[in-house]
Amino acid sequence: MKSKPAYHEPPAGSVNMPEKARSLKDRLRQEIETGGPITVAAFMAAALGDPDEGYYRQRQPFGAGGDFVTAPEICQIFGELIGLWTAEVWRAMGAPAAFRLIELGPGRGTLMNDALRALAVVPEVLDAAELHFVETSPRLGAEQRRVLAAGPLRPVWHGKLEDVPAGPAIIIANEFVDAIPVHQFVRRKTGWHERCVGLAAGGGFVFTEREAPLDAPETFIAGELLSAEIGSIVETRPGADQLISEFAARAKMAATAALIIDYGHLSSGTGETLQAIRAHQTADPLDAPGRADLTAHVDFASLARSARKQGLSVFGPISQGQFLLALGLAERCERLLASAAPEQAALLLSGARRLVDPREMGDLFKVLTVTDPARPRPPAFP
């Protein structure tokens, strides 16, 4: 969720058609009428990243007046603990005199604002840090600038991670990967077919499938899933592998650690997880491209496999609740409660519980860290 998609597959031609006065919905319809159904990934990429009407280009999705809330918006302790985690990782890197503190999809800047406030107790980290945001939304960039205006570091903004200068880096990706578009494949008696988006009789969008089965499904689908039951759906996320490749490229040149926090599953499996959220309610993913947030569960097993193949060290995944409690969430909450007014205390306590309660975000969200091979085990990972 949030301001994520620096990594996506642009739908062939649809977002660059000359008729800019036409709506995204109309342009996608024409794309399909002209060239046939488009992949689910292409539809998702257009809905989120179209320059004119993409969800993250023209909406402010966070908070009660938006479409959803994220962990940093729920409780300040989330960002504070990530700030202190960053300090420990920096020390484990040998305390480089300069390093890039990078956040992918920084939302309103809340997480980083809280992290920097916590880092005030470790001023040597702030002295060494260069803050970089990977952000594609001018609207959210303006909000980040406002939120961090009084902070100790000023961000430098980039459209993609590869534009951030090389050097030692600590990368934060909170609820970023879930908005990288997914391809969907469905198993039929004739083989595996890619699921697509076509046009219904009334002009709306509808899921359909390519007639021809995949020639080499093993190049798209994990081996243990190839023999799934007829009718099974498998989601893949090539953009996530690209992201891991960029982490690996940085790790070959300098000390690198990337912290990935998102909702998803520990093991690769079957099932459709694509969903749309609008005004804090689920919606039809195909109904109004650009008007709702589209995400899909993160396959953490796939991320870990990709990282190991590319020579990175992998720690986790573990649950968000386990991660935050190991970093001292309960102790930090007690200290804040000691000086909080009754109303503030109630909000703080409910927010902290929401982050770690297994029935809420505690188990649904997972945490994974990948590093260059020379790094020791990072804090909070058993």
QUIWO-V299387 format. One record per backbone hydrogen bond with DSSP energy under -0.5 kcal/mol. NH is the residue of the N-H (numbers start at 1). CO is the residue of the C=O. E is the energy in kcal/mol with one decimal. If there is no record, write none. Layout:
BEGIN
nh-><NH & NH>
co-><CO & CO>
e-><E & E>
END
This chain:
BEGIN
nh-><4 & 6 & 8 & 10 & 14 & 15 & 16 & 17 & 20 & 22 & 27 & 28 & 29 & 30 & 31 & 32 & 33 & 34 & 35 & 36 & 38 & 40 & 43 & 44 & 45 & 46 & 47 & 48 & 49 & 50 & 54 & 55 & 56 & 57 & 58 & 59 & 61 & 63 & 66 & 67 & 68 & 73 & 74 & 74 & 75 & 78 & 79 & 80 & 81 & 82 & 83 & 84 & 85 & 86 & 87 & 88 & 89 & 90 & 91 & 92 & 93 & 94 & 95 & 99 & 100 & 101 & 101 & 102 & 102 & 103 & 104 & 105 & 105 & 109 & 113 & 114 & 115 & 116 & 117 & 118 & 119 & 120 & 121 & 122 & 125 & 126 & 127 & 128 & 129 & 130 & 132 & 133 & 134 & 135 & 135 & 138 & 141 & 142 & 143 & 144 & 145 & 146 & 147 & 148 & 149 & 151 & 156 & 158 & 163 & 164 & 169 & 170 & 171 & 172 & 173 & 173 & 175 & 175 & 179 & 180 & 183 & 185 & 186 & 187 & 188 & 188 & 191 & 193 & 195 & 196 & 197 & 198 & 198 & 200 & 203 & 206 & 208 & 210 & 214 & 219 & 220 & 221 & 225 & 226 & 226 & 228 & 231 & 232 & 234 & 236 & 240 & 241 & 242 & 243 & 244 & 245 & 246 & 247 & 248 & 249 & 250 & 251 & 252 & 253 & 254 & 257 & 258 & 259 & 260 & 260 & 261 & 261 & 262 & 264 & 265 & 271 & 275 & 276 & 277 & 278 & 280 & 281 & 283 & 287 & 288 & 291 & 293 & 295 & 296 & 298 & 300 & 300 & 301 & 303 & 304 & 305 & 306 & 307 & 308 & 309 & 310 & 311 & 312 & 313 & 315 & 317 & 318 & 320 & 321 & 323 & 324 & 325 & 326 & 327 & 328 & 329 & 332 & 333 & 334 & 335 & 336 & 337 & 338 & 339 & 339 & 340 & 345 & 346 & 347 & 348 & 349 & 350 & 351 & 352 & 353 & 354 & 355 & 356 & 357 & 360 & 361 & 362 & 363 & 364 & 365 & 366 & 367 & 368 & 369 & 370 & 371 & 372 & 375 & 381 & 382>
co-><2 & 4 & 6 & 8 & 11 & 11 & 13 & 14 & 18 & 19 & 23 & 24 & 25 & 26 & 27 & 28 & 29 & 30 & 31 & 32 & 197 & 195 & 39 & 40 & 41 & 42 & 43 & 44 & 45 & 46 & 50 & 47 & 48 & 54 & 54 & 55 & 59 & 68 & 63 & 61 & 61 & 70 & 70 & 71 & 71 & 75 & 75 & 76 & 77 & 78 & 79 & 80 & 81 & 82 & 83 & 84 & 85 & 86 & 87 & 88 & 89 & 91 & 90 & 128 & 168 & 99 & 130 & 100 & 170 & 132 & 172 & 103 & 134 & 106 & 109 & 110 & 111 & 112 & 113 & 114 & 115 & 117 & 118 & 119 & 122 & 122 & 123 & 124 & 125 & 99 & 101 & 156 & 103 & 133 & 158 & 136 & 137 & 138 & 139 & 140 & 141 & 142 & 143 & 144 & 146 & 148 & 131 & 133 & 160 & 161 & 255 & 100 & 257 & 102 & 171 & 259 & 173 & 261 & 176 & 177 & 236 & 234 & 193 & 232 & 186 & 191 & 188 & 186 & 184 & 208 & 38 & 196 & 206 & 204 & 200 & 198 & 196 & 194 & 192 & 216 & 217 & 217 & 222 & 222 & 223 & 225 & 187 & 229 & 185 & 183 & 237 & 237 & 238 & 239 & 240 & 241 & 242 & 243 & 244 & 245 & 246 & 247 & 248 & 250 & 250 & 169 & 370 & 171 & 258 & 368 & 173 & 259 & 366 & 364 & 298 & 233 & 295 & 283 & 293 & 281 & 67 & 278 & 276 & 284 & 284 & 288 & 277 & 275 & 178 & 263 & 265 & 298 & 265 & 299 & 300 & 301 & 302 & 303 & 304 & 305 & 306 & 308 & 307 & 371 & 369 & 367 & 367 & 365 & 362 & 319 & 320 & 321 & 322 & 323 & 325 & 324 & 328 & 329 & 330 & 331 & 332 & 333 & 334 & 335 & 336 & 337 & 341 & 342 & 343 & 344 & 345 & 346 & 347 & 348 & 349 & 350 & 351 & 352 & 353 & 357 & 354 & 357 & 357 & 360 & 361 & 262 & 318 & 260 & 315 & 258 & 313 & 256 & 372 & 378 & 380>
e-><-1.4 & -2.0 & -0.6 & -0.7 & -0.6 & -0.8 & -0.9 & -0.6 & -2.3 & -1.6 & -2.5 & -2.6 & -2.1 & -2.4 & -2.2 & -2.3 & -2.8 & -2.4 & -2.7 & -2.3 & -1.9 & -1.1 & -2.1 & -2.6 & -2.6 & -2.1 & -2.5 & -2.0 & -3.0 & -1.9 & -2.4 & -2.9 & -1.8 & -1.5 & -1.7 & -1.0 & -0.6 & -1.3 & -1.6 & -3.1 & -1.9 & -1.1 & -1.2 & -0.8 & -1.8 & -1.2 & -0.5 & -1.9 & -2.7 & -1.7 & -2.1 & -2.1 & -2.5 & -2.2 & -1.6 & -1.8 & -2.3 & -2.6 & -2.0 & -2.1 & -1.3 & -2.0 & -2.1 & -2.2 & -3.2 & -0.6 & -2.9 & -0.8 & -2.7 & -2.3 & -2.8 & -0.6 & -2.4 & -2.5 & -2.2 & -2.4 & -2.5 & -2.7 & -1.6 & -2.0 & -1.9 & -1.1 & -1.5 & -2.0 & -2.0 & -1.0 & -2.3 & -1.2 & -1.7 & -2.2 & -2.8 & -2.6 & -2.5 & -0.8 & -2.6 & -0.6 & -2.5 & -2.1 & -1.5 & -2.7 & -2.2 & -1.8 & -2.6 & -2.2 & -1.1 & -1.6 & -1.6 & -2.3 & -1.5 & -2.2 & -2.4 & -2.6 & -2.9 & -3.1 & -0.5 & -2.8 & -0.6 & -3.5 & -1.3 & -1.9 & -2.8 & -2.6 & -2.9 & -2.3 & -0.5 & -3.3 & -1.6 & -2.8 & -3.1 & -3.1 & -3.2 & -0.5 & -3.3 & -3.0 & -1.8 & -2.2 & -2.3 & -2.4 & -3.4 & -2.1 & -1.9 & -2.6 & -2.2 & -0.7 & -1.0 & -1.9 & -3.4 & -2.1 & -2.9 & -2.4 & -1.4 & -1.1 & -2.0 & -2.0 & -2.4 & -2.2 & -1.8 & -2.0 & -2.7 & -2.3 & -1.9 & -2.5 & -1.4 & -1.3 & -2.0 & -1.9 & -2.8 & -3.3 & -0.6 & -3.3 & -2.4 & -0.5 & -1.9 & -2.0 & -2.1 & -3.7 & -2.7 & -0.7 & -2.0 & -3.0 & -1.4 & -1.4 & -2.1 & -1.4 & -0.6 & -2.5 & -2.4 & -2.2 & -1.8 & -2.2 & -2.0 & -1.1 & -0.6 & -1.9 & -2.5 & -2.3 & -2.5 & -2.4 & -2.4 & -2.4 & -1.2 & -1.8 & -2.5 & -2.6 & -2.8 & -0.7 & -2.1 & -2.8 & -2.5 & -2.3 & -2.8 & -2.4 & -2.0 & -1.3 & -1.1 & -1.9 & -2.5 & -2.6 & -2.1 & -1.9 & -2.1 & -2.5 & -1.4 & -0.5 & -1.0 & -0.9 & -3.2 & -2.1 & -1.9 & -2.7 & -2.7 & -2.3 & -2.3 & -2.5 & -2.2 & -2.0 & -1.6 & -1.1 & -2.7 & -2.0 & -1.9 & -2.1 & -0.5 & -0.6 & -1.9 & -3.3 & -2.9 & -2.5 & -2.6 & -2.0 & -2.1 & -1.8 & -1.9 & -1.4 & -0.6>
END
